[in-house]
Amino acid sequence: MLQKIKNYFKKLWNALWNSTTIDEKAEAALKETKSRLKTMKKELVDVKNAFKNVASQSKDVFDAAKGNKRRGRKPSSKKRPKK
């Protein structure tokens, strides 16, 4: 008798546990978080590159404030043959 009751509650517990969607929601949230982290990493690389560009450009602004000439493009050392 006691074994039947124990088995009944085990089956009831398993049925209740299987009917919940907590696991599925947690898995979906984890998947979404991983994809967002991957996107954030890509964006941070872009931000890093843009920041390097801003830092080099700010040096030009300080030079201009000092009265130095604008540097512009560096001349190429190779001359291209004319076609």
N, CA, C and O atoms as a MOPAC input file, in Angstrom:
PM7 MOZYME 1SCF
protein

 N      0.82500 1    -1.19200 1     0.00000 1
 C      0.00000 1     0.00000 1     0.00000 1
 C      0.86600 1     1.25200 1     0.00000 1
 O      0.64800 1     2.18600 1    -0.77200 1
 N      1.85300 1     1.24200 1     0.88700 1
 C      2.74000 1     2.39800 1     0.98300 1
 C      3.52900 1     2.58600 1    -0.30500 1
 O      3.78300 1     3.71700 1    -0.71900 1
 N      3.91600 1     1.49100 1    -0.93500 1
 C      4.66000 1     1.56700 1    -2.19300 1
 C      3.79200 1     2.15300 1    -3.30300 1
 O      4.30000 1     2.89600 1    -4.14200 1
 N      2.50500 1     1.84200 1    -3.32800 1
 C      1.59000 1     2.37800 1    -4.33800 1
 C      1.45300 1     3.88800 1    -4.18500 1
 O      1.45700 1     4.63000 1    -5.16700 1
 N      1.33200 1     4.32600 1    -2.94900 1
 C      1.20400 1     5.76500 1    -2.68800 1
 C      2.49400 1     6.48500 1    -3.11500 1
 O      2.45200 1     7.55100 1    -3.72900 1
 N      3.61700 1     5.88700 1    -2.78100 1
 C      4.90600 1     6.47300 1    -3.14400 1
 C      5.04000 1     6.57100 1    -4.67000 1
 O      5.47200 1     7.59900 1    -5.19000 1
 N      4.67500 1     5.51800 1    -5.37500 1
 C      4.72700 1     5.52900 1    -6.83400 1
 C      3.77000 1     6.56200 1    -7.42000 1
 O      4.09400 1     7.22800 1    -8.40300 1
 N      2.58300 1     6.69400 1    -6.81000 1
 C      1.60800 1     7.68200 1    -7.28000 1
 C      2.19300 1     9.08600 1    -7.18800 1
 O      2.09500 1     9.86100 1    -8.13900 1
 N      2.80200 1     9.42000 1    -6.04500 1
 C      3.36900 1    10.75400 1    -5.88400 1
 C      4.58000 1    10.98000 1    -6.79200 1
 O      4.81100 1    12.09800 1    -7.25300 1
 N      5.34600 1     9.92700 1    -7.04600 1
 C      6.46100 1    10.05200 1    -7.98100 1
 C      5.95300 1    10.36800 1    -9.39000 1
 O      6.48700 1    11.23700 1   -10.07900 1
 N      4.90600 1     9.64100 1    -9.80200 1
 C      4.32300 1     9.88100 1   -11.11900 1
 C      3.70800 1    11.27600 1   -11.19200 1
 O      3.83900 1    11.96200 1   -12.20600 1
 N      3.04200 1    11.69100 1   -10.12500 1
 C      2.44600 1    13.02800 1   -10.07600 1
 C      3.53100 1    14.09900 1   -10.16800 1
 O      3.39300 1    15.06600 1   -10.91600 1
 N      4.60200 1    13.92300 1    -9.41100 1
 C      5.70600 1    14.88000 1    -9.43200 1
 C      6.32100 1    14.96600 1   -10.83400 1
 O      6.57300 1    16.06200 1   -11.33500 1
 N      6.56000 1    13.82100 1   -11.46000 1
 C      7.12300 1    13.81000 1   -12.81200 1
 C      6.18100 1    14.46700 1   -13.81500 1
 O      6.62700 1    15.18900 1   -14.70700 1
 N      4.88700 1    14.22100 1   -13.67200 1
 C      3.91100 1    14.83900 1   -14.57600 1
 C      3.90900 1    16.35400 1   -14.40500 1
 O      3.87700 1    17.09400 1   -15.38900 1
 N      3.94200 1    16.81400 1   -13.16000 1
 C      3.97300 1    18.26000 1   -12.91900 1
 C      5.26700 1    18.87700 1   -13.44100 1
 O      5.25000 1    19.95100 1   -14.04200 1
 N      6.35800 1    18.21300 1   -13.21600 1
 C      7.66000 1    18.74300 1   -13.65900 1
 C      7.74000 1    18.80000 1   -15.18600 1
 O      8.29300 1    19.74900 1   -15.74300 1
 N      7.19800 1    17.80100 1   -15.85500 1
 C      7.23400 1    17.77400 1   -17.31700 1
 C      6.28200 1    18.79100 1   -17.93600 1
 O      6.48600 1    19.21000 1   -19.07600 1
 N      5.25600 1    19.19000 1   -17.20900 1
 C      4.29700 1    20.13700 1   -17.76800 1
 C      4.77300 1    21.58500 1   -17.67100 1
 O      4.21200 1    22.45700 1   -18.33400 1
 N      5.78200 1    21.85400 1   -16.86900 1
 C      6.27000 1    23.23200 1   -16.74700 1
 C      7.15900 1    23.58600 1   -17.94100 1
 O      7.77800 1    22.72100 1   -18.56100 1
 N      7.20000 1    24.87100 1   -18.23500 1
 C      8.00800 1    25.34300 1   -19.35400 1
 C      9.18200 1    26.18400 1   -18.86500 1
 O      9.76500 1    26.96100 1   -19.62100 1
 N      9.51300 1    26.01800 1   -17.60300 1
 C     10.61200 1    26.80800 1   -17.04000 1
 C     11.92300 1    26.46300 1   -17.74200 1
 O     12.70800 1    27.35300 1   -18.07100 1
 N     12.15400 1    25.18400 1   -17.96700 1
 C     13.39300 1    24.76700 1   -18.62500 1
 C     13.48600 1    25.34300 1   -20.03100 1
 O     14.53800 1    25.83300 1   -20.44100 1
 N     12.38300 1    25.28200 1   -20.76400 1
 C     12.38700 1    25.79200 1   -22.12900 1
 C     12.62400 1    27.29800 1   -22.14700 1
 O     13.34200 1    27.80900 1   -23.00800 1
 N     12.02400 1    28.00100 1   -21.20200 1
 C     12.20900 1    29.45200 1   -21.13500 1
 C     13.65600 1    29.79400 1   -20.77500 1
 O     14.22900 1    30.73900 1   -21.31800 1
 N     14.23600 1    29.02800 1   -19.86700 1
 C     15.62500 1    29.27300 1   -19.48200 1
 C     16.56400 1    29.00100 1   -20.65600 1
 O     17.51400 1    29.75300 1   -20.87300 1
 N     16.31100 1    27.94100 1   -21.40800 1
 C     17.14000 1    27.63900 1   -22.56900 1
 C     17.02000 1    28.72100 1   -23.62600 1
 O     18.01600 1    29.10300 1   -24.23900 1
 N     15.81200 1    29.22000 1   -23.84500 1
 C     15.60900 1    30.27800 1   -24.82900 1
 C     16.30500 1    31.56500 1   -24.39100 1
 O     16.89900 1    32.26300 1   -25.21300 1
 N     16.23100 1    31.87500 1   -23.11000 1
 C     16.89800 1    33.07500 1   -22.60100 1
 C     18.40900 1    32.95000 1   -22.72800 1
 O     19.08600 1    33.92200 1   -23.06300 1
 N     18.93600 1    31.77800 1   -22.46700 1
 C     20.37400 1    31.55100 1   -22.59700 1
 C     20.81700 1    31.68900 1   -24.04900 1
 O     21.85800 1    32.28500 1   -24.32700 1
 N     20.04800 1    31.15000 1   -24.95700 1
 C     20.36900 1    31.25400 1   -26.37900 1
 C     20.34400 1    32.71300 1   -26.83300 1
 O     21.23200 1    33.15400 1   -27.56300 1
 N     19.34200 1    33.45000 1   -26.40800 1
 C     19.23000 1    34.87100 1   -26.75900 1
 C     20.39700 1    35.66600 1   -26.18000 1
 O     20.94200 1    36.54500 1   -26.84700 1
 N     20.77500 1    35.36600 1   -24.96400 1
 C     21.89000 1    36.06100 1   -24.32300 1
 C     23.18800 1    35.79400 1   -25.06600 1
 O     23.98100 1    36.71300 1   -25.27100 1
 N     23.41700 1    34.56300 1   -25.46700 1
 C     24.63400 1    34.23000 1   -26.20900 1
 C     24.68800 1    34.97100 1   -27.54200 1
 O     25.74300 1    35.47100 1   -27.93400 1
 N     23.55300 1    35.04300 1   -28.23800 1
 C     23.55400 1    35.74000 1   -29.52500 1
 C     23.77300 1    37.23100 1   -29.33300 1
 O     24.45100 1    37.86100 1   -30.14500 1
 N     23.21800 1    37.80400 1   -28.28300 1
 C     23.42900 1    39.23100 1   -28.01000 1
 C     24.88400 1    39.50500 1   -27.64000 1
 O     25.43900 1    40.52800 1   -28.04100 1
 N     25.50500 1    38.60600 1   -26.88100 1
 C     26.91400 1    38.77900 1   -26.53100 1
 C     27.80300 1    38.73800 1   -27.77400 1
 O     28.75500 1    39.50900 1   -27.89400 1
 N     27.48300 1    37.84200 1   -28.68300 1
 C     28.26100 1    37.74300 1   -29.91400 1
 C     28.14700 1    39.04500 1   -30.71600 1
 O     29.13900 1    39.53500 1   -31.25600 1
 N     26.94400 1    39.59700 1   -30.78900 1
 C     26.73300 1    40.85900 1   -31.49800 1
 C     27.45000 1    42.00100 1   -30.80000 1
 O     28.02300 1    42.87200 1   -31.45500 1
 N     27.42000 1    42.00200 1   -29.48000 1
 C     28.10100 1    43.05700 1   -28.72000 1
 C     29.60800 1    43.00800 1   -28.95100 1
 O     30.24500 1    44.05700 1   -29.05000 1
 N     30.18600 1    41.82300 1   -29.03700 1
 C     31.62000 1    41.69900 1   -29.28500 1
 C     31.98400 1    42.31200 1   -30.62900 1
 O     32.98700 1    43.01700 1   -30.74200 1
 N     31.16700 1    42.04500 1   -31.65600 1
 C     31.42700 1    42.62400 1   -32.97000 1
 C     31.35200 1    44.14400 1   -32.91700 1
 O     32.18900 1    44.82800 1   -33.50600 1
 N     30.36400 1    44.66900 1   -32.22300 1
 C     30.20800 1    46.11800 1   -32.12200 1
 C     31.35900 1    46.74200 1   -31.34100 1
 O     31.80700 1    47.84000 1   -31.67300 1
 N     31.83600 1    46.06200 1   -30.32000 1
 C     32.95500 1    46.60200 1   -29.55100 1
 C     34.22500 1    46.68700 1   -30.39300 1
 O     35.02500 1    47.60500 1   -30.21100 1
 N     34.41800 1    45.75000 1   -31.30500 1
 C     35.55800 1    45.81800 1   -32.21200 1
 C     35.42900 1    47.05000 1   -33.10200 1
 O     36.41000 1    47.75500 1   -33.33900 1
 N     34.21400 1    47.30900 1   -33.59700 1
 C     33.98500 1    48.49800 1   -34.41200 1
 C     34.24500 1    49.77500 1   -33.61800 1
 O     34.84400 1    50.72000 1   -34.13100 1
 N     33.79800 1    49.79900 1   -32.38300 1
 C     33.99100 1    50.97500 1   -31.52900 1
 C     35.47700 1    51.19200 1   -31.27500 1
 O     35.95100 1    52.32800 1   -31.28200 1
 N     36.20900 1    50.11300 1   -31.05200 1
 C     37.64800 1    50.22300 1   -30.81100 1
 C     38.35000 1    50.82800 1   -32.02000 1
 O     39.20000 1    51.70700 1   -31.87700 1
 N     37.99500 1    50.35600 1   -33.20600 1
 C     38.60500 1    50.89200 1   -34.42700 1
 C     38.24200 1    52.35900 1   -34.62900 1
 O     39.08900 1    53.16000 1   -35.02600 1
 N     37.00300 1    52.70900 1   -34.36000 1
 C     36.58400 1    54.10400 1   -34.49500 1
 C     37.30300 1    54.98500 1   -33.48500 1
 O     37.66500 1    56.11900 1   -33.79700 1
 N     37.50900 1    54.47800 1   -32.28900 1
 C     38.19700 1    55.26400 1   -31.26400 1
 C     39.65200 1    55.50900 1   -31.65100 1
 O     40.18700 1    56.58900 1   -31.39700 1
 N     40.29600 1    54.51400 1   -32.26300 1
 C     41.66900 1    54.70500 1   -32.73300 1
 C     41.71500 1    55.81300 1   -33.78500 1
 O     42.62500 1    56.64100 1   -33.79500 1
 N     40.72500 1    55.81000 1   -34.66200 1
 C     40.65900 1    56.82900 1   -35.70300 1
 C     40.45400 1    58.21300 1   -35.08600 1
 O     41.08300 1    59.18100 1   -35.51300 1
 N     39.59200 1    58.30800 1   -34.10100 1
 C     39.34200 1    59.59100 1   -33.42800 1
 C     40.60200 1    60.07600 1   -32.73400 1
 O     40.90400 1    61.26900 1   -32.76200 1
 N     41.34100 1    59.16800 1   -32.11100 1
 C     42.56100 1    59.56100 1   -31.40900 1
 C     43.58700 1    60.11600 1   -32.39200 1
 O     44.24300 1    61.11700 1   -32.10500 1
 N     43.72800 1    59.47900 1   -33.53900 1
 C     44.70200 1    59.98700 1   -34.51400 1
 C     44.24100 1    61.30800 1   -35.11000 1
 O     45.06400 1    62.17500 1   -35.40300 1
 N     42.94000 1    61.47000 1   -35.29200 1
 C     42.41700 1    62.72900 1   -35.83000 1
 C     42.55100 1    63.85900 1   -34.81600 1
 O     42.76200 1    65.00900 1   -35.20000 1
 N     42.43300 1    63.55300 1   -33.54400 1
 C     42.54300 1    64.60400 1   -32.52500 1
 C     43.95500 1    65.17800 1   -32.47900 1
 O     44.13500 1    66.34700 1   -32.13900 1
 N     44.95400 1    64.37100 1   -32.81600 1
 C     46.32300 1    64.88000 1   -32.88700 1
 C     46.42300 1    65.96600 1   -33.94900 1
 O     47.13300 1    66.95500 1   -33.76500 1
 N     45.71000 1    65.78200 1   -35.06500 1
 C     45.72000 1    66.78100 1   -36.12700 1
 C     45.07900 1    68.08100 1   -35.65800 1
 O     45.52200 1    69.16400 1   -36.03900 1
 N     44.05400 1    67.98200 1   -34.84400 1
 C     43.37900 1    69.18200 1   -34.33500 1
 C     44.33400 1    69.96000 1   -33.43100 1
 O     44.39600 1    71.18700 1   -33.50300 1
 N     45.06600 1    69.26100 1   -32.59200 1
 C     46.00300 1    69.94900 1   -31.70200 1
 C     47.13200 1    70.60200 1   -32.49800 1
 O     47.58300 1    71.69800 1   -32.16600 1
 N     47.58500 1    69.91400 1   -33.55700 1
 C     48.62100 1    70.50600 1   -34.40300 1
 C     48.09600 1    71.75900 1   -35.10100 1
 O     48.82200 1    72.74600 1   -35.22500 1
 N     46.85600 1    71.72900 1   -35.55200 1
 C     46.27400 1    72.89800 1   -36.20400 1
 C     46.13200 1    74.05200 1   -35.22100 1
 O     46.29200 1    75.21300 1   -35.59800 1
 N     45.83400 1    73.74300 1   -33.97000 1
 C     45.71700 1    74.79700 1   -32.96000 1
 C     47.07400 1    75.43600 1   -32.68700 1
 O     47.15200 1    76.61000 1   -32.32500 1
 N     48.13600 1    74.66400 1   -32.86100 1
 C     49.48100 1    75.19200 1   -32.66000 1
 C     49.94900 1    76.01000 1   -33.85100 1
 O     50.92700 1    76.75100 1   -33.75200 1
 N     49.25500 1    75.88100 1   -34.97900 1
 C     49.62400 1    76.62600 1   -36.17000 1
 C     50.38100 1    75.81400 1   -37.18200 1
 O     50.87300 1    76.37000 1   -38.16300 1
 N     50.49400 1    74.53200 1   -36.98600 1
 C     51.19300 1    73.68400 1   -37.94800 1
 C     50.34400 1    73.49300 1   -39.19700 1
 O     49.11900 1    73.61200 1   -39.15400 1
 N     51.01100 1    73.19500 1   -40.31300 1
 C     50.29800 1    72.98300 1   -41.56400 1
 C     49.59400 1    71.63100 1   -41.52700 1
 O     49.95900 1    70.72100 1   -40.78200 1
 N     48.58400 1    71.55000 1   -42.35500 1
 C     47.85300 1    70.29600 1   -42.47600 1
 C     48.70400 1    69.29600 1   -43.24400 1
 O     49.29800 1    69.62500 1   -44.27100 1
 N     48.75400 1    68.08100 1   -42.73700 1
 C     49.62800 1    67.08400 1   -43.34000 1
 C     49.04800 1    66.50100 1   -44.61700 1
 O     49.77100 1    66.38100 1   -45.60700 1
 N     47.80700 1    66.14200 1   -44.63500 1
 C     47.19100 1    65.54800 1   -45.82000 1
 C     47.71500 1    64.15200 1   -46.09300 1
 O     48.24400 1    63.48300 1   -45.20500 1
 N     47.56000 1    63.72400 1   -47.33700 1
 C     48.03000 1    62.38700 1   -47.71200 1
 C     49.52900 1    62.39400 1   -47.93100 1
 O     50.11700 1    63.38800 1   -48.35700 1
 N     50.11700 1    61.27500 1   -47.63100 1
 C     51.54600 1    61.12400 1   -47.86300 1
 C     51.75500 1    60.77700 1   -49.33300 1
 O     50.98900 1    59.99300 1   -49.89400 1
 N     52.77100 1    61.34300 1   -49.96100 1
 C     52.99300 1    61.01700 1   -51.37600 1
 C     53.45600 1    59.57800 1   -51.52200 1
 O     54.19600 1    59.05700 1   -50.68800 1
 N     53.00400 1    58.94800 1   -52.59600 1
 C     53.41000 1    57.55800 1   -52.81900 1
 C     54.82300 1    57.53500 1   -53.35300 1
 O     55.21200 1    58.40900 1   -54.12700 1
 N     55.58500 1    56.55400 1   -52.95200 1
 C     56.98600 1    56.47300 1   -53.35400 1
 C     57.13300 1    55.88800 1   -54.75200 1
 O     58.16000 1    56.09300 1   -55.39900 1
 N     56.14200 1    55.17800 1   -55.21900 1
 C     56.19200 1    54.56600 1   -56.54500 1
 C     55.40500 1    55.42700 1   -57.52800 1
 O     54.32800 1    55.93600 1   -57.21700 1
 N     55.96300 1    55.57200 1   -58.69700 1
 C     55.24200 1    56.26000 1   -59.76300 1
 C     54.62200 1    55.19300 1   -60.66100 1
 O     55.27000 1    54.21500 1   -61.03400 1
 N     53.37800 1    55.40200 1   -60.99100 1
 C     52.69900 1    54.44200 1   -61.84500 1
 C     53.02700 1    54.73100 1   -63.31000 1
 O     53.08000 1    55.89000 1   -63.72100 1
 N     53.24000 1    53.70000 1   -64.07500 1
 C     53.47400 1    53.94200 1   -65.50900 1
 C     52.17100 1    54.36400 1   -66.18800 1
 O     51.09400 1    53.85500 1   -65.87500 1
 N     52.29600 1    55.29500 1   -67.11300 1
 C     51.12000 1    55.76500 1   -67.84700 1
 C     50.73800 1    54.75800 1   -68.90400 1
 O     51.59400 1    54.12200 1   -69.51800 1
 N     49.48400 1    54.62500 1   -69.10400 1
 C     48.97000 1    53.67100 1   -70.10900 1
 C     48.78400 1    54.34800 1   -71.42600 1
 O     48.36100 1    53.71400 1   -72.39200 1

